[in-house]
Amino acid sequence: MPTSSPRRLRYQQTRFQRNAVQVIDRLTAWAGNPWRRMSLLLIVLLVSFGIGTLLGSITGQLAYLDPISALVCVLAIELASRCRRLLLERPGEHLGLELLDMGRIGLLYGLLLDGFKLL
């Protein structure tokens, strides 16, 4: 007979999930050194700057993907802003928050610089 109390479903912890958590913990431990942390943040900033410049250049050249790429960029930056709020509430290390901020800054700066080239 079924009971009237609802049971909470527990999902199986897969090997992929355990490895993903371990990678994040290892990256946080590795970035404990200030020089490594700064180099990681700089790498994320430069890669996202390159992506922003690349998006602006490619869509400017093709000329028919401008609205779609603008929508994708706005959605990416807005999603990152919403994720930032969630990361601020978490206690402990804020490496993910700093990486997210560097990605946002680099993407926006790359798009703005490419836009100023067209003026």
C-alpha positions in Angstrom: 0.0 0.0 0.0 1.3 3.5 -0.8 1.9 5.7 2.1 0.5 9.2 2.3 3.9 10.8 3.1 5.7 12.0 0.0 9.2 10.5 -0.5 12.0 12.7 -1.7 13.6 11.3 -4.8 17.4 11.0 -4.6 19.3 11.1 -7.8 22.3 8.9 -8.3 25.7 10.5 -7.9 27.4 9.8 -11.2 31.2 9.6 -11.7 31.0 12.7 -14.0 29.3 14.7 -11.2 32.0 13.7 -8.7 34.8 14.5 -11.1 33.2 17.9 -12.0 33.1 18.9 -8.3 36.7 17.7 -7.9 37.9 19.8 -10.8 36.3 22.9 -9.3 37.9 22.2 -5.9 41.3 21.5 -7.5 41.1 24.7 -9.5 40.2 26.7 -6.4 43.1 25.1 -4.5 45.5 25.8 -7.4 44.4 29.4 -7.6 45.2 29.9 -3.9 48.6 31.4 -4.9 47.9 35.1 -5.8 50.1 35.0 -8.9 48.3 31.9 -10.3 44.9 33.6 -9.5 45.9 36.7 -11.3 47.2 34.8 -14.3 44.0 32.8 -14.5 41.9 35.9 -14.3 44.0 37.6 -17.0 43.7 34.6 -19.3 39.9 34.6 -18.9 39.8 38.4 -19.5 41.9 38.1 -22.7 40.0 35.1 -24.1 36.7 36.8 -23.5 38.1 40.0 -25.1 39.1 37.9 -28.1 35.7 36.4 -28.3 34.0 39.8 -28.2 36.3 41.2 -30.9 35.7 38.1 -33.0 32.0 38.3 -32.7 32.0 41.9 -33.7 34.3 41.4 -36.6 32.5 38.4 -38.1 29.0 39.7 -37.8 30.1 43.1 -39.1 31.6 41.4 -42.1 28.6 39.2 -42.8 26.2 42.1 -42.2 23.1 39.8 -42.0 23.7 38.3 -38.5 23.9 41.6 -36.6 20.5 41.3 -34.7 21.1 37.7 -33.9 24.6 38.2 -32.6 23.5 41.3 -30.6 20.7 39.2 -29.0 23.2 36.4 -28.1 25.6 38.9 -26.6 22.9 40.6 -24.6 21.5 37.3 -23.4 25.0 36.1 -22.4 25.8 39.2 -20.4 22.3 39.2 -18.8 22.6 35.5 -17.8 26.1 36.2 -16.3 24.6 39.1 -14.3 21.9 36.8 -12.9 24.5 34.1 -12.1 26.5 36.7 -10.3 23.8 37.3 -7.8 23.7 33.6 -7.0 27.5 33.4 -6.7 27.5 36.4 -4.3 25.2 34.6 -1.8 27.5 31.5 -1.6 29.9 31.5 1.3 33.5 30.8 0.9 35.9 31.2 -2.0 34.7 33.6 -4.8 37.0 32.4 -7.6 33.9 31.6 -9.8 32.5 35.1 -9.3 35.8 36.7 -10.2 36.1 34.5 -13.3 32.6 35.4 -14.3 33.3 39.1 -13.9 36.4 39.0 -15.9 34.5 37.1 -18.7 31.8 39.8 -18.7 34.3 42.7 -18.7 36.4 41.2 -21.5 33.4 40.4 -23.7 31.9 43.8 -23.3 35.2 45.6 -23.8 35.8 43.6 -27.0 32.4 44.5 -28.4 32.8 48.2 -27.5 36.3 48.4 -29.0 35.1 46.8 -32.2 32.2 49.2 -32.3 34.5 52.2 -31.9 36.6 50.9 -34.8 33.5 51.4 -37.1 33.1 55.1 -36.1 
